[in-house]
Amino acid sequence: MARRQKNDANDALAICEAAFRPNIHAVPIKTREQRDIKALRTVRSTLVVRRTATVNQVRALAAEYGVIFPKGLKTLQEQLPATLEDADNGLSTVIRGLLQGLYDDIKIISRDIDSLTDELTRLAKHHPRYQALLKIPGFGPIVTASVLSELGTGEQFTNGRQFSAWCGFVWFPASTVAEGRLH
């Protein structure tokens, strides 16, 4: 029975209901390595969002003075120092100071992101399935670490269909396999 409000009473009721259903799949407890990788991913993700917001703020502030930067973090990092030194571009002293501070923030955040990425990769490499997952097209170190931290060994799934459902892929069969669709 679906309950709309998340609260302690409904959580307790759900636990009681689950206890009386022997066929419910148990969720494996995450290993320390999985929890560490997930923590690194979470902090890294927060830093990426913060850096993106800072880059957008630099672009917006500079645009107010007619200085437009092309898209791309790397391009901004390359062009901003020269823009700050150009006395003829119309930027005020106040804006130059603000942009310099934001540029320094971007450099620090980028360094922290790189450090977390290295640590993620280092931790994930110890997992026996890391190299196999990297061979999947589109799987780089971050996606692979994400899968490892969430999935673990994958032994909780008895077949690929369970794994697909866990990922949110639901197969709707039609009259033939070729007509089936993912939703």
C-alpha beads as a LAMMPS data file, in Angstrom:
LAMMPS data file: protein, C-alpha beads

183 atoms
182 bonds

1 atom types
1 bond types

-500.0 500.0 xlo xhi
-500.0 500.0 ylo yhi
-500.0 500.0 zlo zhi

Masses

1 110.0

Atoms # bond

1 1 1 0.000 0.000 0.000
2 1 1 1.505 3.329 -1.042
3 1 1 1.724 6.071 1.545
4 1 1 2.171 9.589 0.408
5 1 1 3.888 11.131 3.419
6 1 1 7.365 10.142 4.546
7 1 1 7.481 10.178 8.313
8 1 1 8.601 7.970 11.187
9 1 1 5.215 6.276 11.568
10 1 1 5.013 5.321 7.891
11 1 1 8.660 4.192 7.916
12 1 1 7.988 1.936 10.920
13 1 1 4.878 0.523 9.242
14 1 1 6.848 -0.213 6.071
15 1 1 9.517 -2.029 8.104
16 1 1 6.837 -4.141 9.800
17 1 1 5.214 -4.988 6.475
18 1 1 8.581 -5.934 4.975
19 1 1 9.331 -8.219 7.926
20 1 1 6.246 -10.306 7.099
21 1 1 7.137 -10.681 3.425
22 1 1 9.815 -13.362 3.078
23 1 1 10.268 -12.849 -0.669
24 1 1 11.459 -9.259 -0.416
25 1 1 15.049 -8.969 -1.558
26 1 1 17.432 -7.835 1.129
27 1 1 19.612 -4.872 0.307
28 1 1 23.251 -5.718 0.865
29 1 1 25.152 -3.552 3.309
30 1 1 27.632 -1.330 1.538
31 1 1 31.290 -1.994 2.215
32 1 1 33.540 0.707 3.634
33 1 1 35.098 1.061 0.166
34 1 1 31.666 1.614 -1.407
35 1 1 30.757 4.227 1.195
36 1 1 34.102 5.993 0.701
37 1 1 33.668 6.091 -3.077
38 1 1 30.123 7.399 -2.703
39 1 1 31.281 10.114 -0.285
40 1 1 34.008 11.204 -2.715
41 1 1 31.493 11.251 -5.586
42 1 1 29.030 13.320 -3.580
43 1 1 31.595 15.940 -2.579
44 1 1 33.025 16.012 -6.118
45 1 1 29.559 16.528 -7.573
46 1 1 28.923 19.423 -5.184
47 1 1 32.214 21.028 -6.228
48 1 1 31.384 20.633 -9.927
49 1 1 28.055 22.405 -9.343
50 1 1 29.818 25.159 -7.376
51 1 1 32.448 25.623 -10.091
52 1 1 29.781 25.795 -12.810
53 1 1 27.895 28.436 -10.827
54 1 1 31.092 30.442 -10.332
55 1 1 31.958 30.255 -14.040
56 1 1 28.441 31.416 -14.921
57 1 1 28.759 34.285 -12.455
58 1 1 32.048 35.384 -14.057
59 1 1 30.427 35.316 -17.480
60 1 1 27.403 37.299 -16.280
61 1 1 29.441 39.953 -14.464
62 1 1 31.803 40.413 -17.414
63 1 1 28.898 40.537 -19.868
64 1 1 27.445 43.490 -17.933
65 1 1 30.528 45.392 -19.105
66 1 1 30.425 44.067 -22.659
67 1 1 33.133 41.449 -22.161
68 1 1 31.935 38.120 -23.534
69 1 1 33.729 34.820 -22.997
70 1 1 33.193 31.839 -25.284
71 1 1 31.691 28.693 -23.787
72 1 1 33.929 26.255 -22.025
73 1 1 35.748 26.216 -18.720
74 1 1 39.163 25.812 -20.297
75 1 1 38.619 28.801 -22.599
76 1 1 37.476 30.972 -19.698
77 1 1 40.496 29.977 -17.628
78 1 1 42.797 30.826 -20.532
79 1 1 41.196 34.169 -21.442
80 1 1 40.243 35.638 -18.060
81 1 1 43.774 36.565 -16.866
82 1 1 44.471 38.517 -20.074
83 1 1 41.049 40.167 -19.840
84 1 1 41.792 41.291 -16.287
85 1 1 45.086 42.855 -17.429
86 1 1 43.539 44.642 -20.435
87 1 1 43.000 48.221 -19.252
88 1 1 40.987 49.149 -22.364
89 1 1 38.106 46.650 -22.092
90 1 1 35.845 48.824 -19.912
91 1 1 35.964 46.718 -16.732
92 1 1 35.893 48.783 -13.558
93 1 1 38.375 48.307 -10.731
94 1 1 35.631 46.782 -8.580
95 1 1 34.660 44.226 -11.229
96 1 1 38.308 43.375 -11.909
97 1 1 38.756 42.594 -8.214
98 1 1 35.596 40.492 -8.106
99 1 1 36.516 38.599 -11.260
100 1 1 40.036 37.963 -9.949
101 1 1 38.616 36.525 -6.738
102 1 1 36.179 34.340 -8.662
103 1 1 38.986 33.194 -10.971
104 1 1 41.035 32.208 -7.913
105 1 1 37.997 30.297 -6.583
106 1 1 37.635 28.460 -9.905
107 1 1 41.291 27.412 -9.793
108 1 1 40.966 26.132 -6.215
109 1 1 37.718 24.285 -6.918
110 1 1 39.197 22.752 -10.086
111 1 1 42.234 21.578 -8.130
112 1 1 39.951 20.010 -5.507
113 1 1 37.854 18.296 -8.207
114 1 1 40.999 16.877 -9.799
115 1 1 42.212 15.647 -6.416
116 1 1 38.886 13.937 -5.673
117 1 1 38.835 12.399 -9.154
118 1 1 42.316 10.960 -8.561
119 1 1 41.249 9.578 -5.175
120 1 1 38.076 8.084 -6.688
121 1 1 40.080 6.401 -9.402
122 1 1 42.649 5.123 -6.908
123 1 1 39.962 3.586 -4.677
124 1 1 37.935 2.129 -7.532
125 1 1 40.999 0.514 -9.146
126 1 1 41.252 -1.836 -6.174
127 1 1 37.861 -3.321 -7.028
128 1 1 38.164 -6.550 -9.040
129 1 1 35.505 -5.489 -11.558
130 1 1 36.929 -2.023 -12.242
131 1 1 38.874 -2.898 -15.414
132 1 1 35.954 -4.879 -16.855
133 1 1 33.544 -1.972 -16.355
134 1 1 35.982 0.479 -17.963
135 1 1 35.728 -1.545 -21.192
136 1 1 32.027 -0.682 -21.534
137 1 1 31.574 2.171 -24.048
138 1 1 30.815 5.408 -22.191
139 1 1 32.271 4.169 -18.903
140 1 1 35.101 6.321 -17.643
141 1 1 36.583 6.423 -14.156
142 1 1 33.708 8.437 -12.629
143 1 1 30.854 6.336 -14.045
144 1 1 32.720 3.144 -13.182
145 1 1 33.293 4.323 -9.610
146 1 1 29.599 5.251 -9.393
147 1 1 28.484 1.811 -10.486
148 1 1 30.895 0.115 -8.090
149 1 1 29.798 2.241 -5.148
150 1 1 26.115 1.634 -5.786
151 1 1 26.182 -1.898 -7.135
152 1 1 29.034 -3.554 -5.296
153 1 1 29.478 -7.128 -6.494
154 1 1 26.071 -7.315 -8.181
155 1 1 25.382 -10.608 -6.411
156 1 1 22.083 -9.236 -5.099
157 1 1 20.636 -9.688 -8.601
158 1 1 19.765 -13.167 -9.773
159 1 1 19.554 -12.099 -13.418
160 1 1 19.999 -9.189 -15.799
161 1 1 16.301 -8.355 -15.673
162 1 1 16.523 -7.590 -11.936
163 1 1 19.535 -5.390 -12.552
164 1 1 17.708 -3.572 -15.366
165 1 1 14.727 -2.955 -13.098
166 1 1 17.059 -1.644 -10.374
167 1 1 18.505 0.788 -12.937
168 1 1 15.002 1.902 -13.848
169 1 1 14.814 0.207 -17.229
170 1 1 11.444 -1.460 -17.663
171 1 1 10.891 -3.720 -20.624
172 1 1 7.441 -3.650 -22.214
173 1 1 7.190 -6.679 -24.505
174 1 1 5.206 -6.479 -27.702
175 1 1 4.228 -9.288 -30.059
176 1 1 7.874 -9.884 -31.025
177 1 1 11.169 -9.159 -29.350
178 1 1 12.052 -6.702 -32.110
179 1 1 8.983 -4.602 -31.247
180 1 1 9.691 -4.456 -27.510
181 1 1 10.590 -1.058 -26.082
182 1 1 12.394 0.328 -23.099
183 1 1 10.577 2.888 -20.985

Bonds

1 1 1 2
2 1 2 3
3 1 3 4
4 1 4 5
5 1 5 6
6 1 6 7
7 1 7 8
8 1 8 9
9 1 9 10
10 1 10 11
11 1 11 12
12 1 12 13
13 1 13 14
14 1 14 15
15 1 15 16
16 1 16 17
17 1 17 18
18 1 18 19
19 1 19 20
20 1 20 21
21 1 21 22
22 1 22 23
23 1 23 24
24 1 24 25
25 1 25 26
26 1 26 27
27 1 27 28
28 1 28 29
29 1 29 30
30 1 30 31
31 1 31 32
32 1 32 33
33 1 33 34
34 1 34 35
35 1 35 36
36 1 36 37
37 1 37 38
38 1 38 39
39 1 39 40
40 1 40 41
41 1 41 42
42 1 42 43
43 1 43 44
44 1 44 45
45 1 45 46
46 1 46 47
47 1 47 48
48 1 48 49
49 1 49 50
50 1 50 51
51 1 51 52
52 1 52 53
53 1 53 54
54 1 54 55
55 1 55 56
56 1 56 57
57 1 57 58
58 1 58 59
59 1 59 60
60 1 60 61
61 1 61 62
62 1 62 63
63 1 63 64
64 1 64 65
65 1 65 66
66 1 66 67
67 1 67 68
68 1 68 69
69 1 69 70
70 1 70 71
71 1 71 72
72 1 72 73
73 1 73 74
74 1 74 75
75 1 75 76
76 1 76 77
77 1 77 78
78 1 78 79
79 1 79 80
80 1 80 81
81 1 81 82
82 1 82 83
83 1 83 84
84 1 84 85
85 1 85 86
86 1 86 87
87 1 87 88
88 1 88 89
89 1 89 90
90 1 90 91
91 1 91 92
92 1 92 93
93 1 93 94
94 1 94 95
95 1 95 96
96 1 96 97
97 1 97 98
98 1 98 99
99 1 99 100
100 1 100 101
101 1 101 102
102 1 102 103
103 1 103 104
104 1 104 105
105 1 105 106
106 1 106 107
107 1 107 108
108 1 108 109
109 1 109 110
110 1 110 111
111 1 111 112
112 1 112 113
113 1 113 114
114 1 114 115
115 1 115 116
116 1 116 117
117 1 117 118
118 1 118 119
119 1 119 120
120 1 120 121
121 1 121 122
122 1 122 123
123 1 123 124
124 1 124 125
125 1 125 126
126 1 126 127
127 1 127 128
128 1 128 129
129 1 129 130
130 1 130 131
131 1 131 132
132 1 132 133
133 1 133 134
134 1 134 135
135 1 135 136
136 1 136 137
137 1 137 138
138 1 138 139
139 1 139 140
140 1 140 141
141 1 141 142
142 1 142 143
143 1 143 144
144 1 144 145
145 1 145 146
146 1 146 147
147 1 147 148
148 1 148 149
149 1 149 150
150 1 150 151
151 1 151 152
152 1 152 153
153 1 153 154
154 1 154 155
155 1 155 156
156 1 156 157
157 1 157 158
158 1 158 159
159 1 159 160
160 1 160 161
161 1 161 162
162 1 162 163
163 1 163 164
164 1 164 165
165 1 165 166
166 1 166 167
167 1 167 168
168 1 168 169
169 1 169 170
170 1 170 171
171 1 171 172
172 1 172 173
173 1 173 174
174 1 174 175
175 1 175 176
176 1 176 177
177 1 177 178
178 1 178 179
179 1 179 180
180 1 180 181
181 1 181 182
182 1 182 183
